[in-house]
Structure formats: C-alpha cells, structure tokens
C-alpha cells in the first residue's frame, strides 16, 4: 500500500520524498526568528511513523550526531513508513550550551505544554502537535548532565508490551524499567498510546563514539523490528539479550572536597566496595564512599571537585551481576571506536 502524505506545519510531504521543514520557535531579542529543523523521510510504502528527537536538553549533543548518521544511511532508500527526525528540539539551549530554555525551564518537564504558556510550554505544545501526534512510535536521545557520563542504556515503561519489545530490540545491555515522570515527553506520548524509548548515553557537550555507534545501531534494530527496514544481511551482528534493572540509586558525596574515583563507568561493585575517596586539598581529612549494595555503575560524575550531597555514582541493581558484567564487556567490544572506520566515518550499516 502506498504511503499516505504527511502534513507538518502546513507543508505536505509525499510518499517517496524527503524534505526539511522549519518549525517556528519564537524570536530572539534582536527580532531574529528561531526555528526547529525537522527532516522527514517518507517511504513509498505505508508503515509506522517513527519520530527521532535529540537535544531536548540543549547541551546533550550525542543524539544530534546519531540522527545525522541515521539520515545518511543508504538503507533509507528502501524505507517502509516514515521517519520524522528532529535533531535539535531545544534550539535555544543548544546555541547557549545550556540544558534549559531562556526562561530557565526544563523542556522535558513542560509537556504537553500550551500555545499560551511559557516559552518552554509553547515549544512543547508545538512539538506535540506537529511531531508526536502524527507518529506511531518514538525514540528520544539523551546524555548525562554536564560533568556526568551515562553508560549506554534504555529507559522505558516495561509495563507496556509494545514498548518492552522496542526496548529489547534496541540491543543495549542495560534496560532501566523507568516510570513516567510528570511533564516528560514520554508521559505525554503515552497518553496518545505511542510507545517510546529514551536512550541515555555519554556526557553533555561531548561526542562519545561508543555511545553514538550504539545509538545508530539501536535505532536501526528498532526500525527492523518494526519492518521499516529490510532484515540485516550480516551474519556477524550480535544480539545482546538485555538485563532489566530492578532499581537504581545515586550515591552522594558525604562531604565536600576533592574526589578520587576508584570505579569506572560500567564497573561491577559488591556491597561495601570502595567507590572513591573525598578529601580536603591537604589530605588531612578523607572520607571513604562505599557501595550500599551490589550492582553496575551506570552513571558517574567526571568532576573531581564535589560539594556535600553531589551525585557521584549511579548504581543499578541486577539479579545476576556476573551476567550483566559480561554483557557490558561484550557491548563495549562490539562498539569500540578502535575498530576499522567505515568510509566517510558513517555507520557501516547499509
């Protein structure tokens, strides 16, 4: 069946075409207009409509590169259905290297928004009406906050069967069974019955090649599961059966000082494992930070200067700690940037 035309911001995108559209996102003080770029790839055959979004937090830029690589894939010539790609949702924040909008609001706590609300609310409302409501599935791309790194992971509402299928298809070793937060894009999408994943990987304002490669492959895996792309012809591709975390917890600084971290991202810890030491600049006072339970470090601070109460290590609990440790190691080997680069530095998947 031929794909139906899609209308975004009054522009019609016909089957078998690609087009870039600018959504209005207010004006600067100088009266210069701000726009959110949206690229639509419409396949000739009808199928799911998948939205890909990044930089909802303006300083989280890994997803911008992931979407760029997805849009360069030759396999999109055989696309079934439609991709709506929005690499920079928070254009204001990206320009200022900020997580937030100029009104200091978090866009991912402002959905579904209102056309008469704050700037954050207006952009959220625009994104819901022009992108989310016209989609059948979604993937939102994030990183850790500034000075924090996240192990590649999927956060999803696993109580929804369709969402769980997407999460397992993405093919990262860790899935966090995450409840929906008030005002988040995931919560608003769920109210429209749209299954959606949140991919977390890397650090704000940094490109991380492992996270980017894993994100590109993960999106392709989801598109193949949805039959938007033909099955892989490669016999070497591995499927990592993910492990679901029962719970996660941030371990915080017991005192202010200089942190010496002992455990890397992805490191396995047992209860009472020494995670790090916080000391004053002279070493006269040192406070040990120990793991309150066993698990895998899925997030950690990169900044050695810490204040009392700062989040330092994010640990996820698992039933079988040896199993998840092996899967994390396998995952890093598969996505290592030390592998031979593909021509033009694009994803090797076609």
C-alpha positions in Angstrom: 0.0 0.0 0.0 1.3 3.5 -0.9 2.3 5.7 2.0 -0.1 8.5 2.9 1.1 12.1 2.5 2.2 13.7 5.8 1.4 17.4 6.7 3.8 19.2 9.1 3.5 22.9 9.7 1.2 23.2 6.6 3.7 21.5 4.3 2.8 18.3 2.6 5.4 15.5 2.3 4.5 13.0 -0.4 5.4 9.3 -0.4 8.9 8.5 -1.6 10.3 12.0 -0.9 12.5 13.7 1.7 12.1 17.3 2.9 13.4 19.6 5.6 10.9 21.9 7.4 11.4 24.6 9.9 9.1 24.9 12.9 8.8 28.4 14.4 10.3 28.5 17.9 9.9 32.2 18.8 12.3 35.1 18.2 15.4 36.4 19.8 15.6 39.9 21.4 17.0 41.1 18.1 13.8 40.1 16.4 15.7 37.3 14.6 13.4 34.2 14.1 14.3 30.9 15.7 13.3 27.6 14.1 13.4 23.9 14.9 14.7 21.9 11.9 12.7 18.8 11.1 13.7 16.3 8.4 11.1 13.9 7.1 11.9 10.8 5.1 8.7 9.3 3.6 9.0 5.8 2.2 7.0 4.7 -0.8 5.1 2.0 1.1 2.9 2.7 4.1 4.2 1.6 7.6 5.0 3.0 11.0 5.8 6.7 11.5 8.8 6.9 13.9 10.0 10.2 15.4 13.6 10.6 16.4 14.4 13.5 18.7 17.5 14.9 20.3 18.8 17.9 22.3 15.5 18.4 24.2 18.2 19.4 26.7 20.2 21.8 24.7 23.6 20.6 25.9 23.0 16.9 25.2 24.5 16.7 21.7 25.3 13.0 21.1 21.8 12.5 19.7 22.4 15.2 17.1 25.2 13.1 15.6 23.2 9.9 15.9 20.4 11.3 13.9 22.8 12.8 11.3 24.2 9.3 10.7 20.8 7.7 10.5 19.7 10.2 7.8 22.9 9.3 5.8 22.1 5.6 5.7 21.7 4.2 2.1 19.1 1.7 3.5 16.6 4.6 3.8 16.1 4.3 0.1 14.1 1.1 0.9 12.3 2.6 3.9 8.8 1.5 4.6 6.8 4.1 6.5 8.1 7.4 7.7 10.9 8.9 9.8 10.4 12.3 11.4 13.8 13.4 12.6 14.3 16.4 14.9 18.0 16.5 15.8 17.7 19.8 17.8 14.5 20.3 19.7 15.8 22.9 22.2 17.5 25.2 19.7 17.8 28.0 22.2 19.6 25.8 24.7 21.9 24.3 22.1 23.1 27.8 21.0 23.9 28.8 24.6 25.3 25.4 25.5 22.6 25.1 28.1 20.3 22.3 29.3 17.5 24.8 29.7 15.5 27.3 27.7 16.0 31.0 28.2 13.1 31.0 30.7 15.2 28.5 32.8 12.6 25.8 32.4 13.4 22.2 31.6 11.7 21.4 28.3 11.3 17.7 29.3 9.2 18.7 32.3 7.0 21.0 30.3 4.9 18.6 28.1 2.3 18.6 26.8 2.6 22.4 27.0 0.3 25.1 25.9 0.2 27.6 23.0 -0.4 30.4 25.5 2.1 29.2 28.2 5.8 29.9 28.8 8.4 29.6 26.1 9.0 26.0 27.2 5.3 25.3 27.2 4.8 26.7 23.7 7.7 24.7 22.2 6.4 21.5 24.0 2.9 22.2 22.6 4.3 22.7 19.1 6.3 19.5 19.3 3.3 17.5 20.5 1.0 18.8 17.7 3.4 18.8 14.8 5.5 15.7 15.6 4.2 13.4 18.3 0.6 13.3 17.4 1.5 12.4 13.8 3.7 9.5 14.9 3.1 5.9 15.9 6.4 5.3 17.7 9.2 7.5 19.2 12.9 7.4 20.3 14.2 10.3 22.4 18.0 10.6 22.7 19.7 11.9 25.8 23.1 12.0 27.6 24.2 12.5 31.2 24.0 16.1 32.6 27.1 18.3 32.4 30.1 16.7 34.0 28.3 13.4 34.2 28.6 10.3 32.0 26.0 7.6 31.5 26.6 4.0 30.4 24.5 3.4 27.2 21.1 2.3 28.5 17.4 2.4 27.5 14.8 3.8 29.9 11.3 2.6 29.2 7.9 1.8 30.6 8.2 -2.0 30.5 4.6 -2.4 31.7 3.6 -1.7 28.1 4.2 -4.8 26.0 4.9 -2.9 22.7 7.4 -0.6 24.5 9.2 -3.6 26.0 9.6 -5.1 22.5 11.2 -1.9 21.3 13.5 -1.7 24.3 14.7 -5.2 23.9 15.2 -4.8 20.1 17.4 -1.7 20.7 20.2 -4.1 21.8 22.0 -2.4 24.7 22.9 -4.5 27.7 21.0 -2.4 30.3 17.3 -1.5 30.4 16.1 0.6 33.2 12.4 -0.1 34.0 11.5 3.6 34.4 8.2 5.1 35.5 6.8 8.1 33.6 7.7 11.5 35.0 5.2 14.3 35.2 5.7 16.8 32.3 8.0 14.5 30.4 7.8 13.8 26.6 7.5 10.0 27.4 4.4 10.7 29.7 2.7 12.9 27.1 3.4 10.4 24.3 2.0 7.5 26.3 -1.3 9.4 26.7 -1.6 9.2 22.9 -0.8 5.5 23.0 2.6 6.0 21.4 5.3 3.5 22.5 8.5 5.4 23.2 12.1 4.8 24.3 14.6 7.1 26.0 18.2 6.3 25.1 20.8 7.6 27.6 24.5 7.5 26.8 27.6 9.7 27.2 28.1 13.2 28.6 26.6 16.6 27.9 28.6 18.8 25.4 30.7 15.8 24.3 30.7 13.4 21.4 31.3 9.8 22.6 31.9 7.4 19.7 30.8 4.2 21.6 27.5 5.9 22.6 26.9 7.2 19.1 27.6 3.9 17.4 25.4 2.1 19.8 22.6 4.7 19.3 22.7 4.4 15.5 22.7 0.6 15.6 19.9 0.6 18.2 17.6 2.8 16.1 18.3 0.6 13.1 17.4 -2.5 15.2 14.1 -1.0 16.2 13.3 0.0 12.6 14.0 -3.5 11.5 11.7 -4.9 14.3 9.0 -2.5 13.0 9.7 -3.8 9.5 10.6 -0.2 8.4 13.9 -1.6 7.0 14.7 -5.0 5.5 16.4 -7.6 7.7 20.1 -7.5 8.2 22.2 -9.4 5.7 25.1 -9.5 8.0 25.8 -12.8 9.8 28.2 -11.2 12.2 25.8 -8.9 14.0 25.3 -10.0 17.6 22.1 -9.7 19.7 22.8 -8.9 23.4 19.8 -10.0 25.4 19.4 -7.0 27.8 19.1 -7.3 31.5 16.5 -5.2 33.3 17.5 -3.3 36.4 15.2 -3.8 39.4 16.2 -0.4 40.9 18.8 2.3 40.7 20.2 4.8 43.1 22.7 7.7 43.1 25.4 7.6 45.8 26.1 11.1 47.0 29.1 12.9 48.5 29.1 12.7 52.3 31.3 15.7 52.5 32.8 18.5 50.3 36.2 18.1 48.8 38.2 16.5 46.0 37.0 13.2 44.7 39.4 10.3 43.8 37.1 7.9 42.0 38.1 4.2 42.1 35.4 2.6 40.0 35.0 3.3 36.2 31.7 3.6 34.3 30.3 0.1 33.7 32.3 -1.3 36.7 30.9 -4.1 38.8 30.6 -3.4 42.5 29.7 -5.5 45.5 28.2 -4.2 48.8 30.8 -2.1 50.6 33.1 -1.9 47.5 35.2 1.3 47.8 33.8 3.7 45.1 36.0 6.6 45.9 37.5 8.9 48.5 36.6 12.6 49.1 39.5 14.5 50.8 40.4 18.1 51.5 43.3 19.6 49.4 45.9 18.7 52.0 44.7 15.1 52.6 44.3 15.8 56.3 40.7 14.6 56.2 39.5 11.8 54.0 36.0 10.2 53.7 35.5 6.8 52.0 32.5 6.3 49.8 31.3 2.7 49.7 28.6 0.9 47.7 25.5 0.3 49.8 24.6 -2.7 47.6 26.0 -4.7 44.6 25.4 -3.7 41.0 26.9 -2.0 37.9 27.9 1.7 37.7 25.6 3.1 35.0 26.4 6.8 35.6 29.1 8.8 37.4 30.5 12.3 37.8 33.5 13.4 35.8 34.2 16.4 38.0 36.6 15.8 40.9 35.5 18.9 42.8 32.4 18.0 44.8 30.1 19.5 47.3 28.4 17.7 50.1 25.3 16.0 48.6 26.5 16.0 45.0 25.5 12.9 43.0 28.7 10.8 42.4 27.9 7.3 41.3 24.7 5.9 39.8 24.4 2.2 40.6 21.8 -0.2 39.1 20.9 -3.5 40.9 20.6 -6.7 39.0 19.7 -10.3 39.9 22.8 -11.8 38.2 25.7 -9.3 38.5 28.1 -11.7 36.6 25.7 -11.9 33.6 25.4 -8.1 33.2 29.1 -7.6 33.7 29.8 -9.9 30.8 27.2 -8.2 28.6 28.7 -4.8 29.3 32.1 -6.0 28.3 30.8 -7.6 25.1 28.9 -4.4 24.2 32.0 -2.2 24.5 34.0 -4.6 22.4 31.4 -4.5 19.6 31.1 -0.7 19.6 34.7 0.1 20.2 36.0 3.1 18.1 39.3 1.2 17.7 37.6 -1.0 15.1 38.4 -0.1 11.4 36.4 3.0 10.5 33.8 2.9 7.8 34.4 5.1 4.8 33.3 8.7 5.4 33.1 7.9 9.1 29.5 6.9 8.7 27.8 3.8 10.3 28.8 0.6 8.5 25.2 -0.5 8.3 23.5 -0.3 4.9 
